[in-house]
């Protein structure tokens, strides 16, 4: 899931209580793709905030090394 915070950043969250590692792989304009580690938060959730001004055109989540299908993965942030 993705949302925007009050400071203009984009926040990605994923509920994966049994995961050891959760990452976000995203494209930031053109062909440039990066993988960023997400932080564990309470109740089995994971979170990552992208700073305002960064435009993410595609994203997908990777849990314990395996990519998940995400219905929002083609939405532009």
N, C-alpha and C positions, 0 to 999 in steps of 0.2 A: 504494500500500500504506500502511496505517496501523498503528501500534503504540504502546505506552505505554512511557515510560522509567522509570528507577528513582526519579525525583522526582515522578512522577504526571502529567507532561506527555504530550501526544499528539504523536507524530512521524509526519509524512507523508513518504514517499519515492516517487520515480518514476525509472525508468531511461529516460533520453532523451538519449543521447550526442550527437546531432546538433542538439539544440535550442539556440537562442540565449537564449530567455526561457521560464521555466516558472513558472506561478502556480497558486495554489490558490484557488478561489472556494468559499466555505462560508457556510452559514447558522448563526448563533449565536443561537438562540432567536427565536421569532416570525418576522417577515418580514425581519429584519435580515440582509443578505448583504454580505460583504466579500470583496475580492480581495487576496490577499497574495502577495508575491514569494517564490519559493523560492530557496535558495542552491545553487550548483553544488558538488558534492563529487566525489571521485575516481571513476574508472571509468565516467564518463557518468551518474552519478546526481545527483539533485536532492533537497534536504531542507528541511523546515520543521518547527519545533517550536512547538506551541501550549501556552501556560502552563496549569498545573493550575487547575481551577476554570472554565475556559471550556468550554461544552458545544456541540459541533458536531453539528447534526442532519442535515445534508446537505453533501456536498462533491463537487467535480469539479475536474479538472486542466485547465489551459489551456496548451498548448504553442505558442509562436510565434503566439499570437492565435486558435488553434483549440481548441475544447473536445474532450476525449477521452472516450470511454465508459469508465467504471470500474466494475467489478463491486462495489466496496465503497461506491459513492456513496450508497446509501440506508441504510447502516448508521449507527446512532447511536454517537458516540464518547463 
